[in-house]
Amino acid sequence: MTSKQILTYIGFKYVMFIVLFYFTLDMVGLNGWELVSLLFAFLATRDFVQGTRLAGVYIKVRKNNRK
């Protein structure tokens, strides 16, 4: 993967986190904590964690390539 593709994937993960988090808040406001709300919360959390881990790995690789 190129650097641009990795950054795009990281951005996509954070965008999906924002969208799923918004839907989670909306669903909880309307219906309370149901199965769908919990599923959205789980998926949003997973996307945030994956995006953060990928960003950390990207930064480490970029630092090592500059040396």
C-alpha positions as CSV (number, residue, x, y, z in Angstrom):
1,M,0.0,0.0,0.0
2,T,1.1,3.5,-0.7
3,S,1.2,6.2,1.9
4,K,-1.8,8.0,0.3
5,Q,-3.8,4.8,0.4
6,I,-3.0,4.2,4.1
7,L,-4.0,7.8,5.0
8,T,-7.2,7.4,3.0
9,Y,-8.0,4.3,4.9
10,I,-7.3,5.9,8.3
11,G,-9.5,8.9,7.3
12,F,-12.3,6.4,6.2
13,K,-12.1,4.7,9.6
14,Y,-12.5,8.0,11.5
15,V,-15.4,9.1,9.2
16,M,-17.2,5.8,9.8
17,F,-16.6,6.3,13.6
18,I,-18.3,9.7,13.4
19,V,-21.2,8.4,11.4
20,L,-21.8,5.4,13.6
21,F,-21.4,7.5,16.7
22,Y,-24.0,9.9,15.5
23,F,-26.4,7.1,14.7
24,T,-25.8,5.6,18.1
25,L,-26.7,8.9,19.8
26,D,-29.7,9.3,17.7
27,M,-31.0,5.8,18.3
28,V,-30.4,6.0,22.1
29,G,-32.3,9.3,22.1
30,L,-35.3,7.8,20.3
31,N,-35.5,4.2,21.7
32,G,-33.0,3.9,24.5
33,W,-30.3,1.2,24.6
34,E,-31.5,-1.5,22.2
35,L,-29.6,-4.2,20.3
36,V,-29.1,-1.9,17.3
37,S,-27.8,0.9,19.5
38,L,-25.3,-1.4,21.1
39,L,-24.2,-2.7,17.7
40,F,-23.6,0.8,16.4
41,A,-21.7,1.7,19.6
42,F,-19.5,-1.4,19.2
43,L,-18.8,-0.7,15.5
44,A,-18.0,2.9,16.2
45,T,-15.6,2.0,19.0
46,R,-13.9,-0.6,16.7
47,D,-13.5,1.9,13.9
48,F,-12.0,4.5,16.2
49,V,-9.5,2.0,17.7
50,Q,-8.5,0.6,14.3
51,G,-8.0,4.1,12.9
52,T,-5.9,5.1,15.9
53,R,-3.8,2.0,15.8
54,L,-3.2,2.5,12.0
55,A,-2.3,6.1,12.6
56,G,0.2,5.1,15.2
57,V,1.8,2.5,13.0
58,Y,1.9,4.9,10.1
59,I,3.7,7.5,12.2
60,K,6.3,4.9,13.4
61,V,7.0,3.7,9.9
62,R,7.3,7.2,8.6
63,K,9.8,8.1,11.4
64,N,11.9,5.0,10.6
65,N,11.9,5.7,6.9
66,R,13.3,9.2,7.5
67,K,16.3,7.9,9.4
